[in-house]
Amino acid sequence: MRSIVSAICCTALCCVPALAQKKTAGMGMTDQQFMDFAAQTDMMEANLGQAAQNQAAGQEVKNYAQMLVTDHTSDYSQLNDIAGKDSLNVPKGLDSAHQRMLAPFNALHGAAFDNHYIHEMIAGHTKAIAEFKREAADTQNADLRNYANQTLPTLQKHLDGAKDLAKSKGYKTTE
């Protein structure tokens, strides 16, 4: 009887780490997944910002896009610094999903580009803010928590700027 009880206890103890991993995974991203998300977001915003310089109609859109190129390039550089300290990997190029997201922009110019770009900036920054808030609250990695907290005001500035552009251009938003 003692052997059976011991076997059940050992089995239960072996299951505890697996249950803890599932719970942690359900709470948010791993540090590496957040690193990938943040880096892909930075590279995507920089690529779209550069495209806007040639394809956007309005100077306001071009100015906004240049601000995003500058800010997201700086953020990407910070990610590289964190990765070096915390043994994480920073993607060096856009993944296939983000490359597919870029494709529709290649065919757009002028007002059509501006409209699509502004809508994507609102949607993308809304999603990024939610993920960065989650990372700031959930991660145990102090460097990533600080990065997320420091980056949130910039992401909010970008979202507010995109909403202001949409309003000034008369574009409907999903709000």
C-alpha positions in Angstrom: 0.0 0.0 0.0 2.9 2.3 0.9 4.4 1.7 -2.6 1.2 2.7 -4.3 0.9 5.9 -2.3 4.5 6.7 -3.1 4.0 6.1 -6.8 0.9 8.3 -6.9 2.8 11.1 -5.0 5.8 10.9 -7.4 3.5 11.0 -10.4 1.7 14.0 -9.0 5.0 15.8 -8.3 6.2 15.1 -11.9 3.0 16.7 -13.3 3.3 20.0 -11.3 6.0 21.5 -13.6 4.0 20.6 -16.7 0.9 22.3 -15.2 2.9 25.4 -14.3 4.2 25.7 -17.8 0.8 25.5 -19.3 -0.5 28.2 -16.9 2.5 30.4 -17.7 2.0 29.9 -21.4 -1.6 30.9 -21.1 -0.8 34.2 -19.4 1.2 35.7 -22.3 4.3 35.3 -24.4 7.6 33.9 -23.4 10.5 36.4 -23.4 11.7 35.1 -26.8 8.2 35.3 -28.2 7.9 38.9 -27.0 11.3 39.7 -28.4 10.2 38.3 -31.8 6.9 40.2 -31.7 8.6 43.5 -30.7 11.3 43.2 -33.3 8.9 42.2 -36.1 6.7 45.2 -35.2 9.7 47.5 -35.3 10.9 46.2 -38.6 7.4 46.4 -40.1 6.9 50.0 -39.0 10.3 51.0 -40.3 9.6 49.3 -43.7 6.2 50.9 -44.0 7.5 54.3 -43.0 10.1 54.1 -45.7 7.5 53.1 -48.3 5.4 56.0 -47.2 8.1 58.5 -48.2 7.6 57.5 -51.9 4.0 56.4 -52.0 2.0 58.6 -49.6 0.1 61.6 -50.9 0.1 63.9 -47.9 3.1 65.5 -46.3 1.4 64.9 -42.9 1.5 61.2 -43.5 5.1 61.3 -44.7 6.1 63.2 -41.5 4.2 60.7 -39.3 5.9 57.8 -41.2 9.3 59.4 -40.7 8.6 59.7 -36.9 7.8 56.0 -36.9 11.0 55.0 -38.8 13.1 57.0 -36.3 11.3 55.7 -33.2 11.1 52.0 -34.2 14.7 52.0 -35.4 15.7 53.2 -32.0 13.4 50.6 -30.3 15.0 47.8 -32.4 18.4 48.9 -31.3 17.3 48.7 -27.7 16.0 45.1 -28.3 19.5 44.2 -29.6 21.1 45.5 -26.4 18.6 43.5 -24.3 19.1 40.4 -26.3 22.9 40.5 -25.8 22.4 40.8 -22.0 19.7 38.2 -21.7 20.7 35.5 -24.2 17.7 36.2 -26.5 17.7 36.3 -30.3 16.5 39.3 -32.3 15.2 38.5 -35.7 17.2 40.2 -38.4 14.5 40.3 -41.1 10.8 40.2 -41.5 9.2 36.8 -41.2 6.9 35.5 -44.0 3.7 36.7 -42.3 5.0 40.3 -42.1 6.3 40.2 -45.6 2.8 39.2 -46.7 1.4 42.1 -44.8 3.7 44.5 -46.7 2.7 43.2 -50.1 -0.6 45.1 -50.5 1.2 48.4 -49.8 3.4 47.9 -52.8 0.5 48.4 -55.2 -0.9 51.5 -53.4 0.0 55.2 -54.1 -1.4 58.5 -53.1 -4.6 58.7 -51.1 -5.2 55.0 -51.3 -1.9 54.4 -49.7 -2.6 57.0 -47.0 -5.9 55.5 -46.1 -4.6 51.9 -45.9 -1.5 53.0 -44.0 -3.4 55.0 -41.4 -5.9 52.2 -40.8 -3.0 49.7 -40.4 -1.2 52.0 -38.0 -4.3 52.3 -35.8 -4.8 48.5 -35.8 -1.2 47.6 -35.4 -0.5 50.1 -32.6 -3.6 49.1 -30.8 -2.4 45.4 -30.8 1.2 46.4 -29.9 0.0 48.5 -26.9 -2.0 45.5 -25.6 1.0 43.1 -25.9 3.4 45.6 -24.4 1.1 46.2 -21.4 0.8 42.4 -20.9 4.6 42.0 -21.1 5.1 44.9 -18.6 2.8 43.2 -16.2 3.6 39.5 -16.7 7.3 39.1 -17.4 9.9 38.3 -14.8 12.7 39.6 -17.0 13.5 43.1 -15.6 15.1 44.3 -18.9 12.0 43.4 -21.0 9.7 44.8 -18.4 11.6 48.1 -18.4 11.7 48.1 -22.2 8.0 47.5 -22.5 7.2 50.2 -19.9 9.5 52.7 -21.6 8.1 52.0 -25.1 4.4 52.2 -24.2 4.3 56.1 -24.3 5.9 56.0 -27.7 3.4 53.5 -29.0 0.6 55.5 -27.5 2.0 58.7 -29.3 2.0 56.7 -32.6 -1.6 55.5 -32.1 -2.8 59.0 -31.2 -1.0 60.4 -34.2 -2.6 57.9 -36.5 -6.1 58.6 -35.1 -5.5 62.3 -35.5 -4.5 61.8 -39.2 -7.5 59.7 -39.8 -9.7 62.4 -38.3 -8.1 65.2 -40.2 -8.3 63.2 -43.5 -11.9 62.3 -42.8 -11.2 58.5 -42.8 -13.6 56.4 -40.8 -12.0 54.4 -38.0 -13.4 51.3 -36.3 -13.8 53.1 -32.9 
